């Protein structure tokens, strides 16, 4: 019955876990923060006034200029010149949490900006070097954010906060930088595919990339699950069919965290899916090391998207 044993079914229906408990158990491992956002003093008549303004911005998330301070744990791979291309600022989600945002200007005249939702157990500081390298190679700018409870974002990680966090990032990208939806590529990796699929199911954009995606929380915990229960968390499998933008799915065939079958199931359920990338022998955290990863992304962004828009 739906691939679950009788004892498992009894446990689920007699004492069903709430989605928040499933989400917390499966997904959220925020690391010790590897960066901070430092407000730059506003030009003013005196240092004291500038300090108070900076404190106000820090507490309210108001627009202004901020500097990125990285710790050694961020393991930044580039020079100060590249670091200076990274813009950071906080915004606020509909649930009241401060959401740290990062904009990496890799190509001044880039056609696309990638809104990147990263995986688990990392924050923006640790991802910053990867973003510079990825954007430079794809000729795209990269916009990213930290989930509630990660990095410099406030609050606690939860499924509901994930959705509010990406909404705040989407609005900040559109309003602060004036980027239109048809110039935004939504990219989700691992747990980041959850907010990515949710947003893409509600808004049209240039394209969607799902990297090592999961179908739902229950299907990760109980691999033989075939049905989506009301208490399931992260139900990507129920939302992916609502996406109206082109979707590229990438998954390693030897993924030890989220089985390859999740990528296959989403591909089969998604009407807007393009030719996927199944990386033979790749696991959950090493797909980027395979040459076909960048090759497929380049072809998707530089060849397939323009032809679909023509």
C-alpha positions, 0 to 999 in steps of 0.5 A: 500500500503506497510502498509503506509497511503496515507498521509505518502506515499505522505510525503515520496515521495514528501519530502523523508528523507535522510538516515543520517537524519533517522539514526540520529533521530532513533539511536544516543544518545552518552553519556557523555564519561565515560573513556579516553585513556591515552598514556603511556610514551615510554622508552627513554632518558628523560621525555620530549621526552617521553611526545612528543611521547605520544602526537604524538600517541594520535593525530595519533592513532599510535600503542603503550601502552595506559591505560584506565582511568574510571570515576565514571559514568562507574560504574566499578564492578571489582577490579584493577586486572580485570581492568589490563586485559583490553587493550585499544588503538586508531585506525583510520577508513577509514573516518579519525576518531579516533576509540577507541578500547578495548580488554578484555582478559578473557581467555588466551587460548580462542578459540573465540574472540567476536567482540562486537558492543554495543547498543545506549547511552553507551560507552566502559567505561560503557560496560567494566564490562559487557564484563568481565562478559560475556567473563568469562562466555562464555570462550571467549575474548571480543574485542569492539570499540566505534562508531564515536562520542562515548566515546574517538572516534572522529567524529560524529555518522552516518550510514557511520561512523558505517560501517567504524568504524567496519571495522577499529575494524575488521582490528585492531583485525586481525592485532594487535592480529593476530586473524583469521576470523574463531576465531571471533564471530561478536556480535551486540546489538540493533544499533550494529546489523547494523555494525555487519550485514554489516560486516558479509555480506562481510566477513566470520567469525566463527559466528554472534549473533544479539541481539535485531536487527532491520530490517531497520530504516524506519520499526522502524519509520513506523512499517507497512512498508513492502518495503525497500526504497532507502532512508531507513537507516540501511537496515539489512533486505536486507543484512542478506541473504548475511551472510555465517556464522551461525547466532543466533538471540536473541529478547525479545517478549515484546521489547518496542524499536525494536518490536519483529517482527524485530527479526522474520523477520530477522530470516525468511530472513536469510538462515544461521540462527540457532535455535533462542532465543525468550525471553518471557516477555523480553524487549529491555534492560533486556534480559541479566537478563534471564537465557536462555540468557547465556544458549543459548549462551553457547550452541551455542558457545561450542556445535553447532559451533564445531559440524558445523566445524567438 
